């Protein structure tokens, strides 16, 4: 069976019993360092993938991608505007809304809320609320029935259940917030369970009920938009608003939630840089290991050279020896990182149950758990980067070994 001399020698060197225990210790330390770096980087990237997935599947599937809010008075003729918006390039759907900001009251308990008066059949094309709703969903909102959908944090704070009545305190129409608020009775017909900050403030009612409470007749305050390119929401929303006959303030999810997306990307970048540096330090421990191994095997090198082994064969042998140690660390780290990444959410949930301490407060963060999503591309990126660093680390000791001359080595012996 054909075996290149360099590969055979590297394999034998790596398996031979070392006389110097310190070399063995440094070798094991470098393998462990590489394994920890690779595993930690895979775990961290999986967590960032999970956060990005939850941002897309929860926040961006529920919140409108773009929003137009009337700059002056509420607008009439909104049905024609809906048709114009949906005909605009990049706009997948549009829906009217009327905001209601007030206080919910149940007994002695009060909670500030930001309600959205929506048309269920239209809003369902904007927000994929169904997977996160208890009850009949948006279809439970009917004109004139004063139905209400609230986030689970609001429901929990007020002690409500489906079918319960709750009072909404709103300023009288035209009062500009001054004077005694008016009390309006609503019925809880749905509970929104996003599992994060939005559950503490968000709620829905029917557009007709919101119009009646604000005295708008058949006018609306603005439009929710869904676009086909999420990262271009600002531009697409602005372009869609330009032809409309009334002026609108333009905003998108990038204004309200864009900091979350930017934070995820920033943390991902910093994590890659820091952990690659950790792996670089661990990889360059191989330099120390191979330098000491070269010194230990000077006699073997001299014998090999007198028998006809060339400098590049000697260099290749030490490159192989270093790569074998590195590959061991990469394999261990890859397996460890992959297993931990697939179980990260369960492990964190178990820790929270055991300690009673919640790592993510839903009143602060957009979710209340640590998500994870393992990508094979991340595994190949991390392991490939680690192997490149390890290969670079083997070059100097291997080059040094290839330059040694037999007469010098035998003279030292």
C-alpha positions as CSV (number, residue, x, y, z in Angstrom):
1,X,0.0,0.0,0.0
2,X,1.4,3.4,-1.0
3,X,2.0,5.8,1.9
4,X,3.9,9.1,1.4
5,X,7.0,9.2,3.6
6,X,6.0,12.5,5.1
7,X,2.6,11.3,6.2
8,X,4.0,8.0,7.6
9,X,6.7,9.9,9.5
10,X,4.2,12.5,10.9
11,X,1.9,9.7,12.0
12,X,4.8,7.8,13.7
13,X,6.1,11.0,15.4
14,X,2.6,11.9,16.7
15,X,2.2,8.4,18.2
16,X,5.7,7.9,19.6
17,X,6.1,8.1,23.3
18,X,7.7,11.4,24.2
19,X,10.6,11.5,26.6
20,X,9.7,15.1,27.6
21,X,6.4,15.2,29.5
22,X,6.2,19.0,29.1
23,X,5.9,18.5,25.3
24,X,2.9,16.2,25.9
25,X,1.3,18.7,28.3
26,X,1.6,21.5,25.7
27,X,0.3,19.2,23.0
28,X,-2.8,18.3,25.0
29,X,-3.3,21.9,26.0
30,X,-3.3,23.0,22.4
31,X,-5.8,20.4,21.5
32,X,-8.1,21.4,24.3
33,X,-7.7,25.1,23.4
34,X,-8.7,24.5,19.8
35,X,-11.6,22.2,20.8
36,X,-13.0,24.9,23.2
37,X,-12.5,27.7,20.7
38,X,-14.2,25.7,17.9
39,X,-17.1,24.5,20.2
40,X,-17.7,28.0,21.6
41,X,-17.8,29.6,18.2
42,X,-20.2,27.1,16.8
43,X,-22.4,27.5,19.9
44,X,-22.3,31.3,19.7
45,X,-23.1,31.4,16.0
46,X,-26.0,29.0,16.6
47,X,-27.4,31.3,19.3
48,X,-27.1,34.3,16.9
49,X,-28.9,32.3,14.2
50,X,-31.6,31.5,16.7
51,X,-32.1,35.2,17.6
52,X,-32.2,36.2,13.9
53,X,-34.8,33.4,13.2
54,X,-37.0,34.6,16.1
55,X,-36.7,38.2,14.9
56,X,-37.9,37.2,11.4
57,X,-40.5,34.6,12.5
58,X,-42.0,36.5,15.4
59,X,-41.3,40.2,15.2
60,X,-41.2,40.7,11.4
61,X,-44.1,38.2,10.8
62,X,-46.3,40.1,13.2
63,X,-45.3,43.8,13.0
64,X,-45.9,45.6,9.7
65,X,-42.7,46.1,7.6
66,X,-43.7,49.7,6.8
67,X,-46.1,52.2,8.2
68,X,-47.7,55.4,6.9
69,X,-49.2,57.8,9.4
70,X,-51.3,60.7,8.2
71,X,-49.2,63.9,8.7
72,X,-52.3,66.1,9.2
73,X,-55.9,65.0,9.8
74,X,-57.1,61.4,9.3
75,X,-57.6,60.6,5.7
76,X,-60.8,59.7,3.8
77,X,-60.9,57.9,0.5
78,X,-58.6,55.3,2.0
79,X,-59.9,52.4,-0.1
80,X,-58.6,54.0,-3.2
81,X,-55.3,54.6,-1.5
82,X,-55.1,50.9,-0.5
83,X,-55.4,49.9,-4.2
84,X,-52.7,52.4,-5.1
85,X,-50.3,51.1,-2.4
86,X,-50.7,47.5,-3.3
87,X,-50.0,48.4,-6.9
88,X,-46.7,50.0,-5.9
89,X,-43.5,48.1,-6.6
90,X,-42.3,45.9,-3.8
91,X,-45.6,46.2,-1.7
92,X,-47.2,42.8,-1.1
93,X,-50.2,44.0,1.0
94,X,-51.6,47.1,2.7
95,X,-54.1,47.5,5.5
96,X,-55.7,50.6,7.2
97,X,-55.4,51.2,10.9
98,X,-56.5,53.6,13.7
99,X,-54.3,53.7,16.8
100,X,-55.8,53.9,20.3
101,X,-53.6,54.7,23.2
102,X,-55.2,54.5,26.6
103,X,-55.4,52.7,29.9
104,X,-57.0,49.3,30.5
105,X,-58.7,49.0,33.8
106,X,-59.8,45.8,35.7
107,X,-60.7,46.5,39.3
108,X,-57.9,48.4,40.8
109,X,-55.4,47.4,38.2
110,X,-54.3,49.7,35.4
111,X,-52.2,49.0,32.3
112,X,-51.1,51.4,29.5
113,X,-51.7,49.9,26.0
114,X,-51.2,50.7,22.4
115,X,-54.2,49.3,20.6
116,X,-54.5,49.1,16.8
117,X,-57.9,49.3,15.2
118,X,-57.6,47.0,12.2
119,X,-59.7,45.3,9.5
120,X,-59.2,41.6,10.2
121,X,-59.3,40.4,6.6
122,X,-56.8,43.0,5.6
123,X,-54.5,42.8,8.7
124,X,-54.2,39.0,8.3
125,X,-52.3,39.7,5.1
126,X,-49.9,42.0,7.0
127,X,-49.4,40.1,10.2
128,X,-49.1,36.3,10.6
129,X,-50.7,36.4,14.1
130,X,-52.5,33.0,13.9
131,X,-49.7,30.8,15.4
132,X,-49.4,33.1,18.4
133,X,-53.1,33.7,19.2
134,X,-55.4,31.9,21.6
135,X,-59.0,32.1,20.7
136,X,-60.5,32.6,17.2
137,X,-57.8,35.0,16.1
138,X,-58.4,38.2,14.2
139,X,-61.7,36.8,12.9
140,X,-63.0,37.2,16.5
141,X,-62.9,41.0,16.0
142,X,-66.3,42.1,14.7
143,X,-67.6,45.6,14.2
144,X,-69.8,46.9,17.0
145,X,-68.9,44.0,19.4
146,X,-66.1,45.8,21.2
147,X,-63.8,42.8,21.0
148,X,-60.2,43.0,22.1
149,X,-57.0,41.0,21.5
150,X,-54.2,41.6,24.1
151,X,-50.7,40.4,24.7
152,X,-50.3,37.7,27.4
153,X,-48.3,40.0,29.7
154,X,-51.1,42.5,29.8
155,X,-53.6,39.7,30.4
156,X,-51.5,38.3,33.2
157,X,-51.0,41.7,34.8
158,X,-54.8,42.5,34.8
159,X,-55.8,38.9,35.8
160,X,-58.0,38.4,32.7
161,X,-59.3,35.3,30.9
162,X,-60.9,34.8,27.5
163,X,-64.4,36.2,27.6
164,X,-63.8,38.7,30.5
165,X,-64.8,42.3,30.3
166,X,-62.3,45.0,30.7
167,X,-62.6,48.8,30.6
168,X,-60.6,51.1,28.3
169,X,-60.0,54.6,29.5
170,X,-59.6,57.1,26.6
171,X,-59.7,60.9,26.3
172,X,-62.9,62.3,24.9
173,X,-62.7,63.0,21.1
174,X,-61.3,66.5,20.5
175,X,-60.1,66.9,24.1
176,X,-56.4,66.7,23.2
177,X,-55.9,64.6,26.3
178,X,-57.4,67.1,28.7
179,X,-60.5,66.5,30.8
180,X,-61.9,63.4,32.3
181,X,-61.3,60.2,30.3
182,X,-64.2,58.2,29.0
183,X,-64.7,54.6,30.0
184,X,-65.5,52.0,27.3
185,X,-66.3,48.4,27.9
186,X,-64.5,45.7,25.9
187,X,-64.5,41.9,25.8
188,X,-61.3,39.9,25.7
189,X,-61.6,37.6,22.6
190,X,-57.9,36.7,22.0
191,X,-54.6,36.4,23.7
192,X,-51.3,37.2,21.9
193,X,-48.4,35.0,23.0
194,X,-45.3,36.3,21.3
195,X,-43.2,35.6,24.4
196,X,-41.4,39.0,24.5
197,X,-41.6,42.8,24.9
198,X,-44.5,43.2,22.5
199,X,-46.8,41.1,24.8
200,X,-46.6,44.0,27.3
201,X,-48.0,46.7,25.1
202,X,-49.7,45.4,22.0
203,X,-53.4,44.9,21.4
204,X,-56.0,44.8,18.6
205,X,-59.6,45.8,18.1
206,X,-61.8,46.2,15.1
207,X,-61.2,49.2,12.8
208,X,-64.9,50.3,13.0
209,X,-64.8,50.3,16.9
210,X,-61.6,52.4,16.9
211,X,-63.1,54.8,14.4
212,X,-66.3,55.2,16.5
213,X,-64.3,55.8,19.7
214,X,-62.2,58.5,18.1
215,X,-65.0,60.0,16.2
216,X,-63.4,59.5,12.8
217,X,-66.5,58.3,10.9
218,X,-65.0,56.5,7.8
219,X,-61.5,58.0,8.0
220,X,-58.3,56.2,9.0
221,X,-55.0,57.3,10.6
222,X,-52.7,55.5,8.2
223,X,-51.7,52.2,6.6
224,X,-49.7,49.1,7.5
225,X,-47.5,47.7,4.7
226,X,-45.9,44.4,4.0
227,X,-43.0,44.4,1.5
228,X,-41.2,41.7,-0.4
229,X,-37.7,42.8,0.6
230,X,-37.5,43.3,4.4
231,X,-34.1,45.0,4.5
232,X,-35.3,47.5,1.9
233,X,-38.5,48.4,3.8
234,X,-37.6,52.1,4.2
235,X,-37.1,52.7,0.5
236,X,-40.1,50.7,-0.6
237,X,-42.4,52.4,1.9
238,X,-41.2,55.8,0.9
239,X,-41.6,55.1,-2.8
240,X,-45.1,53.8,-2.2
241,X,-46.1,56.9,-0.2
242,X,-44.9,59.5,-2.8
243,X,-47.9,59.2,-5.3
244,X,-50.6,59.4,-2.5
245,X,-52.7,62.6,-2.5
246,X,-52.2,63.2,1.2
247,X,-48.9,63.7,3.1
248,X,-47.8,60.8,5.4
249,X,-45.0,60.2,7.9
250,X,-43.1,57.2,6.8
251,X,-41.5,54.6,9.1
252,X,-40.6,51.0,9.0
253,X,-39.6,48.1,11.3
254,X,-36.0,49.4,11.0
255,X,-37.0,52.4,13.2
256,X,-38.7,50.4,15.9
257,X,-36.9,47.0,15.8
258,X,-33.8,47.7,13.6
259,X,-31.6,48.1,16.6
260,X,-32.2,44.4,17.5
261,X,-31.1,43.3,14.0
262,X,-28.0,45.5,14.1
263,X,-27.2,44.2,17.6
264,X,-27.4,40.6,16.4
265,X,-25.1,41.3,13.5
266,X,-22.6,43.3,15.7
267,X,-22.5,40.5,18.3
268,X,-22.0,37.9,15.6
269,X,-19.1,39.8,14.1
270,X,-17.4,40.5,17.5
271,X,-17.9,36.9,18.5
272,X,-16.2,35.6,15.4
273,X,-13.3,37.9,15.8
274,X,-12.8,37.2,19.5
275,X,-13.1,33.4,19.3
276,X,-10.9,33.3,16.2
277,X,-8.2,35.0,18.2
278,X,-8.8,32.4,21.0
279,X,-8.3,29.7,18.4
280,X,-5.3,31.4,17.0
281,X,-3.6,31.5,20.4
282,X,-4.5,27.8,20.9
283,X,-3.3,26.9,17.4
284,X,0.0,28.7,17.9
285,X,0.6,26.5,21.0
286,X,1.4,24.0,18.3
287,X,4.4,26.1,17.4
288,X,5.8,25.5,20.8
289,X,5.0,21.8,20.7
290,X,6.6,21.3,17.3
291,X,9.7,23.3,18.1
292,X,10.3,21.2,21.2
293,X,9.5,18.0,19.1
294,X,12.1,19.1,16.5
295,X,14.7,19.5,19.2
296,X,13.8,16.1,20.7
297,X,14.0,14.3,17.4
298,X,17.3,15.8,16.1
299,X,18.9,12.3,16.1
300,X,16.0,10.9,14.1
301,X,16.1,13.7,11.6
302,X,19.9,13.2,11.1
303,X,19.4,9.4,10.5
304,X,16.5,10.1,8.0
305,X,18.6,12.6,6.1
306,X,21.6,10.3,5.9
307,X,19.3,7.7,4.5
308,X,18.2,10.0,1.7
309,X,15.1,11.9,3.1
310,X,14.9,15.3,1.6
311,X,14.2,18.6,3.4
312,X,10.6,18.8,2.2
313,X,9.9,15.3,3.3
314,X,11.1,16.2,6.8
315,X,9.1,19.4,6.7
316,X,6.0,17.6,5.6
317,X,6.4,15.1,8.4
318,X,6.2,17.9,11.1
319,X,3.4,19.6,9.2
320,X,1.5,16.3,9.4
321,X,2.3,15.9,13.0
322,X,1.0,19.3,13.9
323,X,-2.1,18.9,11.7
324,X,-3.0,15.6,13.4
325,X,-3.0,17.3,16.8
326,X,-5.0,20.2,15.3
327,X,-7.5,18.0,13.6
328,X,-8.1,16.1,16.8
329,X,-9.0,19.4,18.5
330,X,-11.2,20.5,15.6
331,X,-13.2,17.2,15.6
332,X,-13.7,17.3,19.3
333,X,-14.7,20.9,19.2
334,X,-17.0,20.4,16.3
335,X,-18.8,17.5,17.9
336,X,-19.1,19.3,21.2
337,X,-20.3,22.6,19.6
338,X,-22.9,20.8,17.5
339,X,-24.3,18.8,20.4
340,X,-24.5,21.8,22.7
341,X,-26.0,24.0,20.0
342,X,-28.8,21.5,19.3
343,X,-29.6,21.4,23.1
344,X,-28.9,25.0,24.1
345,X,-32.5,26.1,24.5
346,X,-33.4,23.1,26.6
347,X,-30.3,23.5,28.8
348,X,-31.0,27.2,29.4
349,X,-34.7,26.4,30.2
350,X,-33.5,23.7,32.7
351,X,-31.1,26.1,34.3
352,X,-33.9,28.7,34.7
353,X,-36.3,26.1,36.2
354,X,-33.5,25.0,38.6
355,X,-32.4,28.4,39.7
356,X,-35.7,30.3,39.3
357,X,-33.8,33.1,37.5
358,X,-34.9,34.2,34.0
359,X,-32.0,35.1,31.8
360,X,-34.1,37.2,29.4
361,X,-36.8,39.5,30.9
362,X,-39.7,39.7,28.4
363,X,-40.3,43.3,29.4
364,X,-36.9,44.2,28.1
365,X,-36.1,41.7,25.3
366,X,-38.2,40.8,22.3
367,X,-38.2,37.1,23.4
368,X,-38.1,35.4,26.8
369,X,-35.9,32.4,26.0
370,X,-32.5,31.6,24.4
371,X,-33.1,30.3,20.9
372,X,-30.7,28.2,18.8
373,X,-30.4,27.1,15.2
374,X,-27.5,25.0,14.0
375,X,-26.2,25.7,10.5
376,X,-23.9,23.3,8.7
377,X,-22.4,26.3,6.9
378,X,-21.2,27.6,10.3
379,X,-19.6,24.3,11.1
380,X,-17.6,24.2,7.8
381,X,-16.6,27.9,8.2
382,X,-15.4,27.5,11.8
383,X,-13.6,24.2,11.2
384,X,-12.1,25.4,8.0
385,X,-10.8,28.6,9.6
386,X,-9.3,26.6,12.5
387,X,-7.5,24.2,10.1
388,X,-6.0,27.1,8.2
389,X,-4.7,28.7,11.5
390,X,-3.3,25.3,12.5
391,X,-1.6,24.8,9.1
392,X,0.0,28.3,9.4
393,X,1.2,27.5,12.9
394,X,3.1,24.4,11.7
395,X,5.1,26.1,9.0
396,X,7.9,27.7,11.0
397,X,8.8,24.6,13.1
398,X,8.6,22.4,9.9
399,X,10.8,24.8,7.9
400,X,13.3,24.9,10.8
401,X,13.4,21.1,10.8
402,X,14.0,20.9,7.1
403,X,17.0,23.2,7.3
404,X,18.9,21.1,9.9
405,X,22.0,19.5,8.4
406,X,23.0,15.9,9.4
407,X,26.6,16.9,10.3
408,X,25.3,19.5,12.6
409,X,22.9,17.1,14.3
410,X,25.5,14.3,14.6
411,X,28.0,16.8,15.9
412,X,25.6,17.9,18.6
413,X,24.9,14.3,19.4
